[in-house]
Amino acid sequence: MSYLPLSDIKIGMTLNQVFVSPDAKMVFGQGTVVNEYLLSCLKRWAVEGADVLEVATADFNIAEIEKMVSDIVITLENSTTIEKHGQVTTEVHSEIEIELKRIFLRARYHGVIPLDTILNLVNTKIYPRLSQKDSFIQLHADTSSGDYLYRHALDVALLSGYLGQWLGYGDSDILNLALAGLLHDIGKSRFKSEVLSKPDKPNWEEFNIAKIHASYSYQLLAQTEIVPDAVLNAVLQHHERMDGSGYPYGCSDTEVTMLARIIAVADVYDALISNRYYKKSVSPQEAIEIMMFQMSGQLDTRVLACLIEHVKKFDVGGKRSVLHNLAM
């Protein structure tokens, strides 16, 4: 470890300190691998030097990433946990999760995201699913904890798109919701896999570190310079709450964009009905009760009411009308 002037810092080195942008919207955390974009940001922020680890981090090429992706292919093909509501839906979801793993690995090891690939995924694979109910049912059927990060990204993209559709938004906003939902947690690609798959509930220090992921996600998308502001803000604010109790900035009420409110409801609901490495899933009814009562005042009530209305309409894992006794 040593302090080096900015001119001596090379691509592949690793930051040993935290940098926050002047507007506090971007964060480069300790352990971030130096790339061209990071160097350009530090130069723009008039940073003179940094503490770095001079041993270059191994650069993963595409072939190596493809090899790592093969693990998820085997898992998905042999899984007996998925309740199949249609072979086509299951296969499409599996293909998207495999592609998402590639995308997240590239973000982790190269510090960039293949936006063309992501937009193609949203336009050709995810958006068309919103015209069918199968994908809504499927996100309730597959609640396994394995590869949660990628499955959760797909679930939130689909659920956000459905909510946008049900709330009467136009195609442009629905596509933005699907894109923001898909990438809302891509900042977690910077965390070590053992942290993400830890079987115990995160301690306070780990939770505070994890809270940076919304800023990391924003940063990865912002560096493309073509992602719409609506998507950037939805990603940055998806953990903000209507009562100001969220993060990273404690925004409240009208400060939280409408798209961020929708992503927040989708994110919380899917997290609750999914098995995590450190907790078991709850039923759709229990999830709604938690969101209504334990999280009272935190989520947009109109969006939450929309979710409840449509969960009641579908047979989610054989629990048709399971919420008929709940009232707003």
C-alpha positions in Angstrom: 0.0 0.0 0.0 1.3 3.5 -0.8 0.2 7.0 -1.7 0.8 7.9 -5.3 0.2 11.1 -7.3 -2.6 10.7 -9.8 -0.2 10.7 -12.7 1.4 7.5 -11.3 -1.7 5.6 -10.7 -2.2 2.8 -13.3 -5.2 0.9 -14.6 -5.5 -2.3 -12.6 -4.4 -0.9 -9.3 -6.8 -1.0 -6.4 -8.0 2.0 -4.4 -7.3 1.8 -0.6 -9.5 4.7 0.3 -12.9 6.1 -0.5 -13.6 9.0 -2.9 -16.9 10.9 -3.1 -17.8 13.2 -5.9 -18.3 17.0 -5.2 -22.1 16.6 -5.7 -22.1 13.5 -3.5 -23.8 11.4 -6.2 -20.9 9.2 -7.0 -18.7 7.0 -4.8 -15.6 5.0 -5.5 -15.2 2.7 -2.5 -12.1 1.1 -1.0 -11.2 -1.9 -3.1 -12.4 -0.4 -6.4 -10.2 -1.5 -9.3 -8.8 1.5 -11.2 -10.0 2.0 -14.7 -10.0 4.8 -17.3 -13.3 6.2 -16.2 -12.3 6.3 -12.5 -9.1 8.1 -13.4 -11.0 10.6 -15.5 -13.4 11.3 -12.6 -10.5 11.8 -10.1 -8.9 14.2 -12.5 -12.1 16.1 -13.0 -12.6 16.3 -9.2 -9.1 17.8 -8.9 -7.8 14.9 -6.9 -4.0 15.0 -6.6 -3.3 11.5 -5.5 -4.6 8.4 -3.7 -3.7 5.5 -1.5 -3.6 2.4 -3.7 -2.5 -1.2 -3.7 0.0 -1.4 -6.4 -0.5 -5.1 -7.2 -2.6 -5.1 -10.3 -5.9 -7.0 -10.0 -6.2 -9.8 -12.5 -8.1 -8.8 -15.6 -10.9 -11.2 -16.4 -11.3 -11.7 -20.2 -14.6 -12.7 -21.8 -13.6 -16.4 -22.1 -13.0 -16.5 -18.4 -16.3 -14.9 -17.7 -18.1 -17.3 -20.0 -16.5 -20.2 -18.0 -17.8 -18.7 -14.7 -21.2 -18.3 -16.3 -21.4 -22.0 -17.0 -22.0 -22.6 -13.3 -25.3 -20.8 -13.4 -26.3 -22.7 -16.6 -25.8 -26.1 -14.8 -27.7 -24.8 -11.8 -30.6 -23.6 -13.8 -30.9 -26.7 -16.0 -30.8 -29.1 -13.0 -32.9 -27.1 -10.5 -36.0 -28.8 -9.1 -37.1 -25.8 -7.1 -38.8 -24.0 -10.0 -42.5 -24.5 -10.2 -43.1 -24.4 -14.0 -46.0 -22.3 -15.1 -45.0 -22.8 -18.7 -41.8 -24.2 -20.2 -41.3 -21.2 -22.4 -41.5 -18.7 -19.5 -39.0 -20.7 -17.4 -36.6 -21.0 -20.3 -36.8 -17.2 -21.1 -36.2 -16.3 -17.4 -33.2 -18.7 -17.3 -31.7 -17.2 -20.4 -32.1 -13.7 -19.0 -30.5 -14.6 -15.7 -27.5 -16.2 -17.5 -27.0 -13.0 -19.5 -27.4 -10.9 -16.3 -24.6 -12.9 -14.7 -22.3 -12.0 -17.6 -23.3 -8.3 -17.3 -22.7 -8.2 -13.6 -19.3 -10.0 -13.9 -18.2 -7.5 -16.5 -19.2 -4.6 -14.3 -17.3 -6.2 -11.4 -14.0 -7.0 -13.2 -14.0 -4.3 -15.9 -15.8 -1.4 -14.2 -18.2 -0.9 -17.2 -21.5 -2.2 -18.3 -22.4 -3.4 -21.9 -25.3 -1.0 -22.3 -26.2 -2.2 -25.9 -26.5 -5.7 -24.6 -28.7 -4.5 -21.7 -31.0 -2.4 -23.9 -31.4 -5.3 -26.3 -32.3 -7.5 -23.3 -34.9 -5.1 -22.1 -36.4 -4.5 -25.5 -36.5 -8.1 -26.8 -36.8 -10.3 -23.8 -38.2 -8.4 -20.8 -40.7 -5.8 -22.3 -42.5 -8.5 -24.4 -43.1 -10.5 -21.2 -45.2 -7.7 -19.7 -48.1 -8.6 -22.1 -48.4 -12.0 -20.4 -49.1 -12.9 -16.8 -46.8 -15.9 -16.8 -43.8 -13.9 -15.8 -45.6 -12.4 -12.9 -46.5 -15.9 -11.6 -43.0 -17.2 -12.3 -41.4 -14.6 -10.0 -43.5 -16.1 -7.2 -42.6 -19.6 -8.1 -38.8 -19.4 -8.1 -37.9 -18.2 -4.6 -34.6 -20.1 -4.2 -31.6 -18.3 -2.7 -29.1 -19.5 -5.2 -27.9 -16.6 -7.6 -30.4 -14.3 -5.8 -28.7 -11.2 -7.2 -29.5 -12.0 -10.8 -32.9 -13.4 -10.3 -33.9 -10.5 -8.1 -32.7 -8.0 -10.8 -35.0 -9.8 -13.3 -37.9 -9.9 -10.9 -37.7 -6.2 -10.0 -37.4 -5.3 -13.7 -40.6 -7.3 -14.5 -42.5 -6.3 -11.5 -41.6 -2.6 -12.0 -42.7 -2.9 -15.6 -46.0 -4.5 -14.6 -46.7 -1.8 -12.0 -45.9 0.9 -14.6 -48.4 -0.8 -17.0 -51.1 -1.2 -14.4 -50.6 2.4 -13.2 -51.2 3.7 -16.8 -47.7 4.8 -17.7 -46.7 5.1 -21.4 -44.2 2.8 -23.2 -41.2 5.1 -22.6 -41.7 5.1 -18.8 -42.4 1.4 -18.7 -39.1 0.7 -20.6 -37.3 3.1 -18.2 -38.8 1.2 -15.2 -37.7 -2.2 -16.6 -34.2 -0.8 -17.3 -33.9 0.8 -13.8 -35.3 -2.4 -12.2 -32.9 -4.6 -14.0 -29.8 -2.5 -12.9 -30.9 -1.1 -9.6 -28.5 -3.4 -7.7 -25.7 -3.6 -10.2 -23.5 -1.7 -7.8 -23.4 -4.8 -5.7 -21.2 -6.3 -8.3 -18.4 -4.5 -6.5 -18.9 -6.5 -3.4 -17.1 -9.8 -2.8 -19.3 -12.8 -3.5 -18.8 -14.1 0.0 -20.4 -10.9 1.4 -23.4 -11.3 -0.9 -23.8 -15.0 0.0 -23.1 -14.7 3.7 -25.5 -17.1 5.5 -25.8 -14.8 8.5 -27.7 -11.5 8.6 -25.3 -8.6 7.8 -23.8 -6.8 10.9 -24.1 -3.1 11.3 -20.7 -2.4 9.6 -21.5 -4.7 6.7 -25.0 -3.0 6.4 -23.4 0.4 6.2 -21.0 -0.7 3.5 -23.9 -2.3 1.6 -25.8 1.0 1.7 -23.3 2.4 -0.8 -24.6 0.1 -3.5 -27.2 2.5 -4.8 -24.5 5.1 -5.4 -22.3 2.5 -7.1 -25.2 1.5 -9.4 -25.8 5.2 -10.3 -22.1 5.6 -11.0 -21.9 2.6 -13.3 -24.9 3.9 -15.3 -23.8 7.5 -15.3 -20.5 6.8 -16.9 -22.3 5.6 -20.1 -23.5 9.2 -20.5 -26.6 8.1 -22.4 -28.8 6.5 -19.7 -31.8 8.8 -19.1 -31.9 10.9 -15.9 -35.2 9.2 -15.0 -33.5 5.9 -14.9 -30.4 7.3 -13.0 -32.6 8.9 -10.4 -34.8 5.8 -10.0 -31.6 3.7 -9.4 -30.1 6.2 -7.0 -33.3 6.6 -5.0 -34.7 3.0 -4.9 -33.9 2.8 -1.1 -35.3 6.3 -0.3 -38.5 6.3 1.6 -41.5 8.6 1.6 -41.0 9.4 5.3 -37.4 10.3 4.9 -36.1 7.2 6.6 -34.3 5.8 3.6 -30.8 6.2 2.0 -28.5 7.4 0.7 -29.8 11.0 1.2 -32.9 10.7 3.3 -35.1 12.1 0.6 -38.9 12.3 1.3 -42.2 12.9 -0.3 -41.9 14.8 -3.6 -38.1 14.5 -3.5 -38.5 10.9 -4.4 -39.3 10.4 -8.1 -42.3 8.4 -9.1 -40.2 5.8 -10.9 -38.1 5.4 -7.8 -41.2 4.8 -5.7 -42.3 2.1 -8.1 -38.9 0.4 -8.0 -38.9 0.6 -4.2 -42.2 -1.3 -4.0 -41.1 -3.9 -6.5 -37.7 -4.3 -4.7 -39.2 -4.7 -1.2 -41.9 -7.1 -2.3 -39.6 -9.4 -4.2 -37.0 -9.4 -1.4 -39.7 -10.5 1.0 -41.1 -13.3 -1.0 -37.7 -14.7 -1.9 -35.4 -16.9 0.1 -32.1 -15.1 1.0 -28.9 -16.7 2.2 -29.7 -15.4 5.7 -33.5 -15.6 5.8 -36.5 -17.5 4.5 -39.1 -16.1 2.2 -42.6 -15.1 3.4 -45.9 -15.6 1.7 -47.4 -12.9 -0.6 -49.9 -12.1 2.2 -47.2 -11.7 4.8 -45.2 -9.6 2.5 -48.1 -7.2 1.9 -48.8 -7.1 5.6 -45.2 -6.1 6.3 -45.2 -3.5 3.6 -48.5 -2.0 4.9 -48.0 -2.1 8.6 -44.3 -2.6 9.6 -43.3 -0.2 6.8 -46.2 2.2 7.3 -45.5 5.6 5.7 -42.4 4.4 3.9 -43.8 3.3 0.6 -46.0 5.1 -1.9 -49.6 4.1 -1.0 -50.9 4.3 -4.6 -48.2 2.0 -5.9 -48.7 -0.4 -3.0 -52.5 -0.4 -3.5 -51.9 -1.2 -7.2 -49.6 -4.2 -6.3 -52.2 -5.6 -3.8 -55.0 -5.3 -6.4 -53.1 -7.3 -8.9 -51.6 -9.9 -6.6 -55.3 -10.7 -5.7 -56.1 -11.3 -9.3 -53.4 -13.8 -10.1 -52.9 -17.4 -8.9 -49.4 -16.9 -7.3 -48.2 -20.3 -6.3 -51.8 -21.6 -5.7 -52.7 -18.7 -3.4 -55.5 -17.2 -5.4 -57.1 -14.2 -3.7 -55.0 -14.8 -0.6 -55.2 -11.1 0.2 -58.9 -10.8 0.1 -59.1 -9.9 3.8 -56.6 -7.1 3.6 -57.8 -3.5 3.3 -55.8 -0.4 2.8 
